[in-house]
Amino acid sequence: MNWGVDIKINEKLYLREPKNSELGRKIIVEGILMIESIGIEDFTFKKLALEMKTTEASIYRYFENKQMFLLYVLSWYWQWLEYLIVYKTNNITDPYKKIEIVLDVLLLRNIENTAGGIDVDKKVLQMLVIKEASKSYLNHQVKRYNESEFFKPYKDLSKRISKIILELNPQYAFEKNLSSTVLLMSRNLYFFEENLPSLAEKEENIEDSKIKAYLLHLILNAVK
């Protein structure tokens, strides 16, 4: 397993830190693959245990329920994206170049953006996030989860992007709204392309080209 990027996860999300054991790391990897395949609604620890040839009880030693598992995976993912943005913009002074880097990271356009961390195909992980991320907060537990800071990594990522937006125009008054919009649309447009294609433009054989072009257009025209 390659967990090269040392990301700290909110301790309230797990009963036992999975990255510290071989079984825990396998639970994360196999769980990601299963949720991406069948969806969080049909995903159960019983099904995961059967797939892993282990006991359901062994998985419950790590996570209280599947919602905590999903929030754990999402927490890792958002922090990983923020790490990539910080790393790749560190020596860049041009805010326009920074915004392009942000979009490339959000869309996982470059192969180097898929290295490190959880030893699972990052495109599979990205598709899980696209399909399931909104379900982590569009529920009746959102305020309780927010009080426990389960969404802090997502908010930190959005704040990071909003600061770069302000570099484009320090007088722009809606940087938080624009940042959260870009984060959401980078997932939704990808989903629409694949599942509801009449809701989004797509050029054949040029992955994500229309999404990045549109988001860049949206940002630059908004901050003029």
Buried (B, 14 or more C-beta within 10 A) or exposed (E): BEBEBEBEBBEEBBEEBBBEEEBBBBBBBBBBBBBBEEEBEEBBBEBBBEEBEBEEEBBBBBBEEBBBBBBBBBBBBBBBBBBBBEEBBEEEEEBBEBBBBBBBBBBBBEEEBBEBBBEBBBEBBBBBBBBBBBBBBEEEEEEEBEEBEBBBBBBEBBBBBBEBBBBBBEEBEEBBEBBBBBBEBBBBBBBBBEEEEEEBEBEEEEBBBBBBBBBBEBBEEBBE
